[in-house]
Amino acid sequence: MAHRLNPVGLDFVASAPVRLVFAREVSAPPEAVYAALADDVTGWPQWFTAVTLCRPTGGGTGREVRLKGGTRFQESILAADGPERYVYRVDRTNAPGLRALVEEWRLSPAAGGTGPGTRVQWTFAMDGAAPLRGALKLGRAGLGRAFRDAVTALDERLASRAA
């Protein structure tokens, strides 16, 4: 890994210089979505196409993640509050210009809790060099598409398992 990032905490999700928030409803219940996020870490490449490897480290307190294109992350789990919230921080990466990155997944019952579905909200909170911050703001639509496609694929995966 090229460099260590700032060891920010949970409060960074709300205070980061760049915060991108995306949300989508899926048919799977919150417990199933949470299990896919937090418990089936090695299954991420099956539904999040940008991820080529995801595996637990540190006895489950961290993760190693590799993305298409060669970006690598060593992460620490900051919160695993099932089935409502899963949060991790990037500790080390080979991505240039990045200073801090925390991703938060919040899960809540969809449509006011009347059905089994889940509202999935993903917050991408980061700090980095000015060119990276600007590029990320410009790339918001692409990141949103990646989130939408990943959550749709996850929902399909969970539906096929339930059938």
C-alpha positions as CSV (number, residue, x, y, z in Angstrom):
1,M,0.0,0.0,0.0
2,A,1.2,3.4,-0.9
3,H,0.1,5.5,2.1
4,R,-1.8,5.7,5.3
5,L,-4.9,7.8,5.6
6,N,-6.1,10.0,8.5
7,P,-7.7,7.9,11.2
8,V,-11.0,9.7,11.3
9,G,-14.0,8.5,13.3
10,L,-17.7,8.1,12.8
11,D,-18.3,11.8,13.1
12,F,-16.4,12.2,9.7
13,V,-19.5,10.9,7.9
14,A,-21.3,14.2,8.8
15,S,-18.3,16.5,8.7
16,A,-16.3,15.4,5.6
17,P,-15.4,18.0,3.0
18,V,-17.0,15.8,0.3
19,R,-20.1,13.9,1.2
20,L,-22.0,12.0,-1.5
21,V,-25.2,10.4,-0.4
22,F,-27.2,7.9,-2.4
23,A,-30.4,6.0,-1.5
24,R,-32.5,3.2,-3.1
25,E,-35.2,0.9,-2.0
26,V,-34.9,-2.9,-2.4
27,S,-37.3,-5.7,-1.8
28,A,-35.1,-7.7,0.6
29,P,-35.6,-7.1,4.3
30,P,-33.0,-5.1,6.3
31,E,-31.7,-8.2,8.1
32,A,-30.8,-9.9,4.7
33,V,-29.2,-6.7,3.3
34,Y,-27.2,-6.2,6.5
35,A,-26.0,-9.8,6.4
36,A,-24.8,-9.4,2.8
37,L,-22.9,-6.2,3.7
38,A,-21.4,-7.2,7.1
39,D,-21.4,-10.9,7.3
40,D,-20.9,-12.1,3.7
41,V,-17.9,-9.8,3.1
42,T,-16.4,-12.2,0.5
43,G,-19.6,-12.1,-1.5
44,W,-19.3,-8.4,-2.4
45,P,-17.7,-9.1,-5.8
46,Q,-20.8,-11.1,-6.8
47,W,-23.0,-8.0,-6.6
48,F,-20.7,-4.9,-6.6
49,T,-19.0,-5.1,-10.0
50,A,-16.3,-2.6,-9.2
51,V,-15.1,-4.9,-6.4
52,T,-12.8,-7.7,-7.4
53,L,-11.8,-8.9,-3.9
54,C,-13.3,-8.3,-0.5
55,R,-12.2,-10.3,2.5
56,P,-12.2,-9.9,6.3
57,T,-9.0,-9.1,8.2
58,G,-8.1,-8.8,11.8
59,G,-10.6,-11.4,12.9
60,G,-13.4,-9.5,11.3
61,T,-12.4,-6.0,12.6
62,G,-11.2,-5.0,9.1
63,R,-11.4,-5.7,5.4
64,E,-9.1,-5.9,2.4
65,V,-10.7,-4.6,-0.7
66,R,-9.5,-4.5,-4.3
67,L,-11.3,-2.7,-7.1
68,K,-11.1,-3.0,-10.9
69,G,-8.2,-0.9,-12.1
70,G,-5.9,-1.9,-9.3
71,T,-7.0,0.3,-6.4
72,R,-6.5,-1.4,-3.0
73,F,-7.8,-0.6,0.4
74,Q,-7.1,-1.8,4.0
75,E,-10.1,-0.9,6.1
76,S,-11.3,-0.8,9.7
77,I,-14.9,-1.5,10.6
78,L,-16.1,1.5,12.7
79,A,-19.7,0.3,13.3
80,A,-21.5,-2.9,12.7
81,D,-24.9,-2.1,14.2
82,G,-27.1,-4.7,12.5
83,P,-29.5,-4.5,10.9
84,E,-29.3,-0.7,10.8
85,R,-25.8,0.5,10.0
86,Y,-22.5,-0.7,8.7
87,V,-19.5,1.7,8.6
88,Y,-15.9,1.3,7.6
89,R,-12.9,3.6,7.2
90,V,-10.0,3.3,4.7
91,D,-6.8,3.1,6.6
92,R,-4.3,2.5,3.8
93,T,-4.6,2.7,0.0
94,N,-2.6,3.0,-3.2
95,A,-5.1,5.7,-4.4
96,P,-3.2,9.0,-4.8
97,G,-4.5,12.2,-3.2
98,L,-6.8,10.6,-0.7
99,R,-6.5,11.8,2.9
100,A,-9.6,10.2,4.5
101,L,-12.5,8.0,3.4
102,V,-15.4,6.6,5.4
103,E,-18.3,4.8,3.9
104,E,-21.6,4.4,5.8
105,W,-24.5,2.0,4.8
106,R,-27.7,2.8,6.6
107,L,-30.6,0.5,6.4
108,S,-34.2,1.2,7.3
109,P,-37.6,-0.4,6.5
110,A,-38.8,0.8,3.1
111,A,-42.0,2.9,2.5
112,G,-42.7,3.5,6.2
113,G,-42.1,0.0,7.3
114,T,-45.3,-1.5,5.8
115,G,-43.5,-4.2,3.8
116,P,-40.5,-6.3,3.9
117,G,-38.3,-4.0,1.8
118,T,-35.3,-1.9,2.8
119,R,-34.3,1.7,2.1
120,V,-30.5,1.5,1.6
121,Q,-28.6,4.7,2.0
122,W,-24.9,4.9,1.2
123,T,-22.8,7.9,2.3
124,F,-19.3,8.3,0.7
125,A,-17.5,10.7,2.9
126,M,-13.9,11.8,1.9
127,D,-11.2,14.3,2.1
128,G,-8.3,14.6,-0.3
129,A,-6.3,16.9,-2.5
130,A,-8.3,19.6,-4.3
131,P,-8.1,18.0,-7.7
132,L,-9.4,14.7,-6.3
133,R,-12.2,16.5,-4.4
134,G,-13.2,18.2,-7.6
135,A,-13.0,15.1,-9.7
136,L,-15.2,13.2,-7.2
137,K,-17.9,15.9,-7.3
138,L,-17.8,15.8,-11.1
139,G,-18.0,12.0,-10.9
140,R,-21.0,11.9,-8.6
141,A,-23.3,10.6,-11.4
142,G,-21.0,7.7,-12.1
143,L,-20.7,6.8,-8.4
144,G,-24.5,7.0,-8.1
145,R,-24.9,4.6,-11.1
146,A,-22.4,2.2,-9.5
147,F,-24.4,2.3,-6.2
148,R,-27.7,1.8,-8.0
149,D,-26.4,-1.1,-10.1
150,A,-24.7,-2.7,-7.1
151,V,-27.8,-2.4,-4.8
152,T,-30.0,-3.8,-7.7
153,A,-27.7,-6.7,-8.2
154,L,-27.6,-7.3,-4.4
155,D,-31.4,-7.3,-4.3
156,E,-31.6,-9.8,-7.1
157,R,-29.0,-12.0,-5.4
158,L,-30.9,-12.0,-2.2
159,A,-34.2,-12.7,-3.9
160,S,-32.7,-15.8,-5.7
161,R,-31.3,-17.1,-2.4
162,A,-34.8,-16.7,-0.7
163,A,-36.6,-18.5,-3.5
